[in-house]
Amino acid sequence: MHNLNNYLAFLNLRDIIDIAIVAILIYFILNLIRNTRAEQVFKGIIILLAFMLISQFFQLYTVNWIFSKLITGGLLALIIVFQPELRRGLEFLGRTSTIKNNFGPESDKIPATVSEICKAVASLSRQKIGALIIIEKKVGLTEIIETGTAINGNVSSGLLINIFIPNTPLHDGAVIIKGNIILAAACFLPLSDNKSISKELGTRHRAGIGISEKSDCLSIMVSEETGSISTAEDGAISRYLDIDTLESKLLEIYSPQLENESPLLKKLRKWSEGNEK
């Protein structure tokens, strides 16, 4: 306690800024790996570090040497294994644009865009036509877009429905939407290798989850077997949604007013809306 008081006595503004920057970096890293395969590996690294400190404290030199070599040699292996996650983090840092910025002066098109997407999904669900729609947020999907066919057309329910009609050239694959523009169709997505995903989910759902693990996008999936609507964010899937729930999710992404709202205010707003109903 005495040492702590001595340290606090010599603490200056530069030290506080230094600590704050480190805290923000740790928070950013933890946020980045949350709900990804890197999360479990990160926990493993923490356990290894703990064992190394314990072995150092008890002067177990051989054990300490083994753990230190494991950590040092493992850093290069981690960079190779988790290259997609690292790239995602760098892309996130390099991108300051948001959905609001994607619209620019045409922000009045936000409700219409959400309405057109919901109309298309409702129609596809009713007809049991399989669909996979990806809403790009801050992390760019250029590599994914390049695997498909460029569209660059305004979002409309008719266009979305026609794209996914069976046996048409563009029906097999994902549609990528940025702002109020359909960028591309028939895009190939990475499949999730998460073993906890239900066996009843097919390739379309695994692809929707897979891309959400590697970017901050929203994936919308329509099952061709049941017509059920699902979404995926941050590697987590939400199933059996109705159109009202989907509309709420989309408005949270697209609405400039809600974009900068804190998590606490979002919860209070949802609670208030629920009471009004």
Protein Blocks (a to p, Z undefined) as FASTA:
>chain_A
ZZmmmmmmmpcfklmmmmmmmmmmmmmmmmmmgoiaklmmmmmmmmmmmmmmmmmmnopa
klmmmmmmmmmmmmmmmmmmmmmmmmmmmmmmmpcbdfklmnmmmlmmmmmmmmmmmmmm
mmmmmnopacdddddfkbccklmmmmmccfkpacdfklmmmmmpghiaklnccdddehja
cfbghiacdddfbfkbcfkbcfklmmmmmmmmmmccdcddddfklopacddeehiacehi
afklmmmmmmmmmmmklmmpcfklmmmmmmmmmmmZZ
